[in-house]
Amino acid sequence: MTKTVLRGAAVALSCAALAVLPAVPARADALRAQEWALQAVHAQQAWRTTKGAGVTVAVLDTGVDANHPDLDGQVLPEQDLVGFGAGPGDTAWAQHGTGMASIIAGHGHGAGRQDGVLGLAPQARILPVRVILEDNDPQRGRARTEKAGALADGIRWAADHGADVINMSLGDDSSSAHPEPREDAAIQYALGKGIPVVASAGNGGQKGNHVSYPAAYPGVIAATAVTHVGARARFSTRHWYATVSAPGFDIVMADAGNGYLSGWGTSPAAAFVSGAIALIRSAHPDLSPAQIRRLLTSTAQDSPEGGRDDDYGAGLIDPAAALTAAGDLKPTPQKPSPAAYADRYFGPGPTAGDAADSPVNWLPWTAGAAGLALVAAAVVLWRGRRTHP
């Protein structure tokens, strides 16, 4: 890997803020040393059983850069349900989606693949479904009226085109967020086909703590975020729908192009949960979404008193323990869950008056709402062949 240094500017994607972080060399050893999350979830132990071979994870996001060296050969052709906005090579393209894909299935590169970042399921495939634009895309406002329903369409498309897991590191946790029948029905459709669905719990823990969708739809596995010391990340939304927690602070991931970034949010937490499910599905492909959910919750680390709470759900994911427990299970027939909230609507999404109460500013698209709010917010970009200013 080309020796690089960290740029000092970190763009907080969900709220357009800037932060300055110390420069750190982006050498292979430095990158791998920062991947504390893999140790926290016992990835090495899980890899003794499987690394996710044979599993396809749909990443519903801003697009994925299939040419990044850490994803080369892992990414299937993309389905673009937005149809406009930035494209490959633009700065406002696929940053977030590429990062999430690398958390799930990054395999590193170079001799022995010792360079770059490793995902939790490094042999899984990625199916990119572009349903939103990056926050800094100049055309993101067009989706308010033109692309309503992209998320619902993306869920159904992924379910019909080979997805074994659906990851949604996105959502709307503004004060006006409501369930939308099309999205709810699409999720029930995917669950009925035996496909687990994962979403970010929300980044509004310090800004209103509003319910977030799609995380709150019935059957969705909602991920909250923890830090490297196992504490709830302060930004992580706390609600009844929290299923499990996963690392979501100082997470190293790939950036579009050949660079890297480090960020925080319940977006990376959801990606880790999807990676864990990819490992389970690789070893036990016939388990139902309900069985996989129970495996994750029953084997979670640091389970709260009483078995769950709104901060951590059932606790920190432990895919190694889940794989062990799965050996005693027999697949059960999948029974589709009934759609819920059919008499409610999604709402107009964040407005200027809501801005102080919500971190959402990620392209509202479903009825002018769902933004990529649950993003890696404090993003530090590594760029090859650059020096620190």
C-alpha positions as CSV (number, residue, x, y, z in Angstrom):
1,M,0.0,0.0,0.0
2,T,1.2,3.5,-0.8
3,K,2.3,5.3,2.3
4,T,-0.2,8.0,3.1
5,V,-0.8,10.4,5.9
6,L,-4.1,11.4,7.5
7,R,-5.7,14.7,6.4
8,G,-6.6,16.8,9.4
9,A,-10.1,17.7,8.4
10,A,-13.0,15.5,9.4
11,V,-16.4,16.2,7.7
12,A,-19.3,15.4,9.9
13,L,-21.6,14.2,7.2
14,S,-24.9,14.3,9.0
15,C,-24.6,17.9,10.2
16,A,-22.0,19.4,7.9
17,A,-19.7,20.3,10.8
18,L,-15.9,20.2,10.7
19,A,-13.6,18.7,13.3
20,V,-9.8,18.5,13.4
21,L,-8.2,15.2,14.3
22,P,-4.5,14.4,14.7
23,A,-2.7,13.1,11.7
24,V,-1.8,9.4,11.7
25,P,0.1,7.5,9.1
26,A,-2.3,5.3,7.1
27,R,0.2,2.4,6.7
28,A,-1.1,-1.1,6.8
29,D,0.0,-1.7,10.3
30,A,-1.6,1.5,11.4
31,L,-4.9,0.7,9.8
32,R,-5.1,-2.8,11.2
33,A,-4.1,-1.6,14.6
34,Q,-7.1,0.7,14.6
35,E,-9.6,-2.1,13.8
36,W,-10.4,-2.6,17.4
37,A,-14.0,-3.6,16.5
38,L,-12.9,-7.0,15.0
39,Q,-11.3,-8.0,18.3
40,A,-14.3,-6.7,20.3
41,V,-16.7,-9.0,18.4
42,H,-14.4,-12.0,18.4
43,A,-13.9,-12.0,14.7
44,Q,-10.8,-14.3,14.7
45,Q,-12.7,-17.0,16.6
46,A,-15.7,-16.7,14.2
47,W,-13.3,-17.0,11.2
48,R,-12.3,-20.5,12.4
49,T,-15.8,-21.5,11.2
50,T,-16.5,-19.2,8.3
51,K,-15.6,-15.9,6.7
52,G,-18.9,-15.5,4.9
53,A,-18.3,-17.4,1.7
54,G,-21.4,-17.9,-0.4
55,V,-23.4,-15.1,1.2
56,T,-24.6,-11.9,-0.6
57,V,-25.2,-8.8,1.5
58,A,-27.3,-6.0,-0.1
59,V,-26.0,-2.6,0.9
60,L,-28.8,0.0,0.4
61,D,-26.9,3.2,0.4
62,T,-25.2,5.8,-1.7
63,G,-23.5,3.3,-4.0
64,V,-20.3,1.3,-3.6
65,D,-16.9,1.7,-5.3
66,A,-16.3,-1.7,-6.7
67,N,-12.8,-0.7,-7.7
68,H,-11.5,0.0,-4.2
69,P,-8.6,-2.5,-3.7
70,D,-10.1,-3.8,-0.5
71,L,-13.4,-4.7,-2.3
72,D,-12.0,-5.8,-5.6
73,G,-13.8,-8.9,-6.8
74,Q,-16.4,-8.7,-4.0
75,V,-18.9,-6.3,-5.5
76,L,-21.8,-7.3,-7.8
77,P,-23.2,-4.9,-10.4
78,E,-25.0,-2.0,-8.8
79,Q,-28.7,-1.2,-9.1
80,D,-29.2,2.5,-9.1
81,L,-32.7,3.5,-8.0
82,V,-31.9,7.2,-7.8
83,G,-30.7,7.8,-11.4
84,F,-29.1,11.2,-11.0
85,G,-26.5,13.0,-8.9
86,A,-22.8,12.5,-8.7
87,G,-21.0,9.6,-10.4
88,P,-17.8,7.6,-10.1
89,G,-14.8,9.9,-9.6
90,D,-16.9,12.7,-8.0
91,T,-16.3,13.7,-4.4
92,A,-20.0,13.4,-3.7
93,W,-20.3,9.7,-4.7
94,A,-20.4,6.5,-2.8
95,Q,-18.3,7.5,0.2
96,H,-20.8,6.2,2.8
97,G,-21.8,3.1,0.9
98,T,-18.2,2.1,0.2
99,G,-17.4,2.5,3.9
100,M,-20.3,0.3,4.9
101,A,-19.4,-2.3,2.3
102,S,-15.8,-2.5,3.6
103,I,-17.0,-3.0,7.2
104,I,-19.1,-5.9,6.0
105,A,-16.8,-7.6,3.4
106,G,-13.5,-5.8,3.1
107,H,-10.7,-8.2,2.4
108,G,-7.6,-6.0,2.4
109,H,-5.1,-6.1,-0.5
110,G,-1.4,-6.5,-1.3
111,A,0.9,-9.4,-0.6
112,G,-1.1,-11.8,1.7
113,R,-3.7,-9.0,1.9
114,Q,-1.9,-7.5,4.8
115,D,-2.7,-4.0,3.6
116,G,-6.0,-2.1,3.9
117,V,-9.0,-3.0,6.1
118,L,-10.7,-6.2,6.9
119,G,-14.5,-6.6,7.1
120,L,-16.3,-8.9,9.5
121,A,-17.2,-11.3,6.6
122,P,-14.3,-10.8,4.2
123,Q,-15.5,-13.6,1.8
124,A,-19.1,-12.3,1.5
125,R,-20.3,-10.6,-1.7
126,I,-21.8,-7.1,-1.8
127,L,-24.9,-6.2,-3.8
128,P,-25.0,-2.4,-4.0
129,V,-28.4,-0.8,-4.3
130,R,-28.2,3.0,-4.6
131,V,-31.3,4.5,-2.9
132,I,-29.9,7.8,-1.6
133,L,-27.3,10.5,-2.5
134,E,-24.4,11.7,-0.4
135,D,-25.2,14.7,1.7
136,N,-22.9,16.9,-0.3
137,D,-24.4,15.9,-3.7
138,P,-25.5,19.1,-5.5
139,Q,-28.7,17.4,-6.7
140,R,-29.8,15.8,-3.5
141,G,-32.8,18.2,-3.2
142,R,-34.4,16.7,-6.4
143,A,-35.2,13.5,-4.6
144,R,-37.7,15.2,-2.3
145,T,-40.3,14.8,-5.0
146,E,-38.7,12.6,-7.7
147,K,-37.5,9.5,-5.8
148,A,-40.1,9.0,-3.0
149,G,-40.2,5.2,-2.5
150,A,-36.7,4.4,-3.5
151,L,-36.0,2.6,-0.2
152,A,-39.1,0.4,-0.5
153,D,-38.2,-0.4,-4.1
154,G,-34.6,-1.1,-3.1
155,I,-35.7,-3.6,-0.4
156,R,-37.9,-5.5,-2.8
157,W,-35.3,-5.4,-5.6
158,A,-32.6,-6.8,-3.3
159,A,-34.9,-9.5,-2.0
160,D,-35.7,-10.6,-5.6
161,H,-32.1,-10.5,-6.8
162,G,-30.1,-12.8,-4.5
163,A,-29.7,-10.9,-1.2
164,D,-29.1,-13.1,1.8
165,V,-29.0,-10.1,4.2
166,I,-30.2,-6.5,3.7
167,N,-28.2,-3.8,5.3
168,M,-29.6,-0.3,5.7
169,S,-27.1,2.0,7.4
170,L,-29.5,4.9,7.0
171,G,-32.8,6.3,8.3
172,D,-34.9,9.2,9.4
173,D,-34.9,10.1,13.1
174,S,-36.2,13.6,12.8
175,S,-39.1,14.7,15.0
176,S,-41.5,14.3,12.0
177,A,-40.4,10.7,11.1
178,H,-43.3,8.2,10.8
179,P,-43.7,4.7,9.4
180,E,-44.5,4.5,5.7
181,P,-46.7,1.6,4.5
182,R,-44.7,0.9,1.4
183,E,-41.4,0.5,3.3
184,D,-43.1,-1.6,6.0
185,A,-44.6,-3.9,3.4
186,A,-41.3,-4.2,1.6
187,I,-39.5,-5.2,4.8
188,Q,-42.2,-7.8,5.5
189,Y,-41.8,-9.1,2.0
190,A,-38.1,-9.6,2.5
191,L,-38.6,-11.2,5.9
192,G,-41.2,-13.5,4.3
193,K,-38.6,-14.6,1.8
194,G,-36.3,-15.5,4.7
195,I,-34.0,-12.5,4.4
196,P,-32.8,-10.8,7.6
197,V,-33.1,-7.0,7.5
198,V,-30.7,-4.7,9.5
199,A,-30.9,-0.9,10.1
200,S,-29.2,1.7,12.2
201,A,-31.0,2.6,15.4
202,G,-30.3,6.4,15.0
203,N,-27.8,9.0,15.9
204,G,-30.2,11.2,17.8
205,G,-29.2,10.2,21.4
206,Q,-28.2,13.8,22.2
207,K,-30.6,15.5,19.8
208,G,-34.2,14.6,20.6
209,N,-33.8,10.8,20.7
210,H,-36.6,10.4,18.1
211,V,-37.7,7.1,16.8
212,S,-35.9,6.2,13.6
213,Y,-37.2,4.5,10.5
214,P,-36.5,2.0,9.0
215,A,-35.1,0.7,12.3
216,A,-38.4,0.7,14.1
217,Y,-40.3,-1.4,11.6
218,P,-41.4,-4.8,12.8
219,G,-38.9,-7.5,12.3
220,V,-35.9,-5.2,11.6
221,I,-32.7,-5.9,13.6
222,A,-31.8,-2.4,14.9
223,A,-28.2,-1.7,15.8
224,T,-27.1,0.7,18.5
225,A,-23.5,1.8,18.8
226,V,-20.8,1.2,21.5
227,T,-17.3,2.6,21.9
228,H,-14.1,0.8,22.3
229,V,-14.6,0.5,26.0
230,G,-18.0,-1.1,25.6
231,A,-20.0,2.0,26.7
232,R,-23.0,3.3,24.8
233,A,-21.9,5.9,22.3
234,R,-23.6,9.2,23.4
235,F,-25.0,9.8,20.0
236,S,-26.7,6.4,19.8
237,T,-30.5,6.6,19.9
238,R,-32.1,4.8,22.8
239,H,-35.5,3.1,22.1
240,W,-37.6,0.1,22.5
241,Y,-36.7,-1.3,19.1
242,A,-33.0,-1.6,19.9
243,T,-32.0,-5.2,19.2
244,V,-28.3,-5.5,19.7
245,S,-25.3,-3.2,19.8
246,A,-22.1,-3.1,17.8
247,P,-19.0,-1.0,17.4
248,G,-19.7,2.5,16.1
249,F,-16.9,4.8,17.2
250,D,-13.5,5.4,15.6
251,I,-14.3,2.8,12.9
252,V,-11.8,2.5,10.0
253,M,-13.3,1.8,6.6
254,A,-12.7,2.2,2.9
255,D,-13.4,5.4,1.1
256,A,-14.5,5.8,-2.6
257,G,-11.3,5.8,-4.7
258,N,-8.3,4.1,-3.0
259,G,-8.4,5.9,0.3
260,Y,-9.7,5.3,3.8
261,L,-11.8,7.1,6.4
262,S,-12.5,6.8,10.1
263,G,-15.9,7.7,11.5
264,W,-18.6,7.1,14.0
265,G,-22.3,6.5,14.0
266,T,-24.9,3.7,14.2
267,S,-24.3,3.3,10.4
268,P,-21.1,1.3,11.0
269,A,-22.8,-0.5,13.9
270,A,-25.5,-1.8,11.5
271,A,-22.8,-2.9,9.0
272,F,-21.1,-4.9,11.7
273,V,-24.4,-6.6,12.6
274,S,-24.9,-7.4,8.9
275,G,-21.4,-8.9,8.7
276,A,-22.2,-11.1,11.7
277,I,-25.4,-12.3,10.1
278,A,-23.4,-13.0,6.9
279,L,-21.2,-15.3,8.9
280,I,-24.2,-17.1,10.4
281,R,-25.9,-17.5,7.1
282,S,-22.7,-18.8,5.5
283,A,-22.5,-21.7,8.0
284,H,-26.3,-22.1,8.5
285,P,-28.0,-20.9,5.3
286,D,-31.4,-22.3,6.2
287,L,-32.0,-20.5,9.5
288,S,-34.9,-18.1,9.4
289,P,-34.6,-14.3,10.2
290,A,-36.4,-15.0,13.5
291,Q,-33.8,-17.7,14.4
292,I,-30.9,-15.5,13.5
293,R,-32.3,-12.6,15.6
294,R,-32.6,-14.9,18.6
295,L,-29.1,-16.2,18.0
296,L,-27.7,-12.6,18.1
297,T,-29.7,-11.7,21.2
298,S,-29.2,-14.9,23.1
299,T,-25.4,-14.9,22.6
300,A,-24.7,-11.2,23.0
301,Q,-21.9,-10.1,25.2
302,D,-22.3,-7.8,28.2
303,S,-26.1,-8.4,28.3
304,P,-27.9,-5.7,30.4
305,E,-29.6,-6.5,33.6
306,G,-32.9,-8.1,32.7
307,G,-31.7,-9.3,29.3
308,R,-32.0,-6.1,27.3
309,D,-32.4,-2.3,27.5
310,D,-32.9,0.6,25.2
311,D,-29.2,1.5,25.2
312,Y,-27.7,-1.8,24.1
313,G,-30.6,-4.0,23.1
314,A,-29.5,-7.5,24.2
315,G,-25.8,-6.5,24.3
316,L,-22.8,-6.5,22.0
317,I,-22.9,-8.9,19.1
318,D,-20.7,-12.0,19.4
319,P,-20.8,-13.9,16.0
320,A,-18.4,-16.6,17.3
321,A,-20.8,-17.5,20.1
322,A,-23.7,-17.3,17.7
323,L,-22.1,-19.7,15.3
324,T,-21.5,-22.1,18.1
325,A,-25.1,-21.9,19.4
326,A,-26.4,-22.3,15.8
327,G,-25.0,-25.8,15.7
328,D,-27.8,-26.9,18.0
329,L,-30.6,-25.4,15.9
330,K,-32.8,-26.9,13.3
331,P,-34.2,-24.6,10.6
332,T,-37.8,-23.6,11.1
333,P,-40.3,-22.7,8.4
334,Q,-40.4,-19.0,7.8
335,K,-43.8,-17.4,8.5
336,P,-44.1,-13.9,7.0
337,S,-44.9,-11.2,9.5
338,P,-48.0,-9.1,8.9
339,A,-47.4,-5.5,7.8
340,A,-48.0,-2.9,10.4
341,Y,-48.6,0.8,10.6
342,A,-50.7,0.7,7.5
343,D,-52.8,3.7,8.6
344,R,-49.8,6.0,9.2
345,Y,-47.5,8.0,7.0
346,F,-43.8,8.8,6.9
347,G,-44.1,12.6,7.2
348,P,-42.2,15.4,5.5
349,G,-38.9,14.8,7.2
350,P,-36.6,17.4,8.7
351,T,-37.3,21.1,8.1
352,A,-35.3,24.2,9.0
353,G,-37.2,24.4,12.3
354,D,-36.2,20.8,13.1
355,A,-32.5,21.2,12.4
356,A,-31.5,21.8,16.0
357,D,-33.4,18.7,17.2
358,S,-32.2,16.2,14.6
359,P,-28.9,15.1,13.0
360,V,-30.7,14.2,9.9
361,N,-29.5,15.9,6.8
362,W,-28.9,12.9,4.5
363,L,-31.1,13.4,1.4
364,P,-34.7,13.1,2.4
365,W,-36.3,10.9,-0.2
366,T,-39.2,8.9,1.0
367,A,-42.1,11.4,1.0
368,G,-39.3,14.0,1.2
369,A,-37.9,12.5,4.4
370,A,-35.4,9.7,4.8
371,G,-31.9,11.1,4.9
372,L,-28.7,9.3,5.5
373,A,-28.7,10.5,9.1
374,L,-27.1,7.5,10.6
375,V,-23.8,8.0,9.0
376,A,-20.2,7.9,9.9
377,A,-20.3,11.5,11.2
378,A,-16.7,12.8,12.0
379,V,-15.0,11.4,8.9
380,V,-11.2,11.5,8.5
381,L,-10.1,11.0,5.0
382,W,-6.9,9.3,4.0
383,R,-5.7,10.2,0.5
384,G,-2.8,8.5,-1.2
385,R,0.2,10.6,-2.2
386,R,-0.9,13.6,-0.1
387,T,0.8,15.2,2.8
388,H,-0.7,16.8,5.9
389,P,-1.1,20.6,5.3
